[in-house]
Amino acid sequence: MTPDVTIETKRLRLRPFQPTDAEPVRRLAGLKDVAAGTFLPHPMERQAAQDWVTERMRDQAAGTGVAFAIILVESGDMIGSIGMELIPIHEQGRLSYWLGRDYWNRGYGTEAVTALVEYGFTSLKLHRIYAPHFHTNPASGRVLQKVGMTHEGRLREHYLRFGQRVDVELYGMLRQEFVHFESEKKGRGSDHR
């Protein structure tokens, strides 16, 4: 079992999912342009949203993943999701996240990813965190670059999404790279959150 924790940043609270999150998930992720960058079903019906939330909670309880609803501290509104599928035998985490369309281009993705990467390396003691994103979603690549991840390659026509073959860009970071990135960040006196 992965412990239920809440992670606080300057503007966000990352908290475990609960059953009542299904409706905000359906509303936020139900838009095609949000779903297009993910494997979320589209259209997203109520039952699909409930099943998705239940699966996140089940993975958390089984210790095979961590999943958080991304909440705005100021308003308490849910704005998206972030989590990692855990591969304990290899000390790895596969990071994924999405934000509702109204919350794009405000730095929330970078803030949430920064917090989860830190949690993965410091609390979960992972050796490697990696994150794939669809080539058609370059904004995700920019977020991963900002948090210090390295572009490791492209998987050509790796998935079929909405009837189109989609390339996947792969980013990754090792624990020692995280430690180096954090020390450089402190040396610059900046906090990317």
C-alpha positions, 0 to 999 in steps of 0.5 A: 500500500502506498501511504495517503499523503497530501502535497502542498505547493505555493498554489496547489494541493495534491491530495488522494482521489475520493469518490466525489471527484468523479463529477469534476473529473468528468467535467474537466476531462470530458473535453476532447482537447483535454482527452486528446493528450491522454488515454482518458475516454472520450466522451467521458460518461459518468460511469467512466469517470467513476471507474477512472477515479476508482481505478486510481484509488485501487492502484493507490491502495495496492501500492502500484501507483500514486494518484492525486487530484490537483486542487487550487489552494485558494478556491478548493477547485479541482483542476486536474490529476497527476500520478505515477504508476510505480514499478517497485522492482526497478525503483521507477515511476511513470509520471502522467498528468492532465489539466482542465483546459481553463487551467492551461498556460498558467504554470500549474502543470510545472508546479504539480510535476515539480512537486510529484518528482520531488516526492518520488525521489525523496519520499518514494526513494525512486531511482528513475522517473519517466514521462511519455507524452504525445508528440501532438502535445508539445506543452507537456514536453516543455513542462518536463524540460522545466523540471529538469527531465531529459528528452530520451527519444521518440517512439514512432507511431506508438499509439492509436488515438482517435483513429490517428497514429501518434508518436510519443516523446519520452522524458526521464530523470535519474535520482542523481540528476534530480539532486544536481538539478535541485542544487543548481536551482538553489544556487540560482535562488529560484523556486520553479513552483 
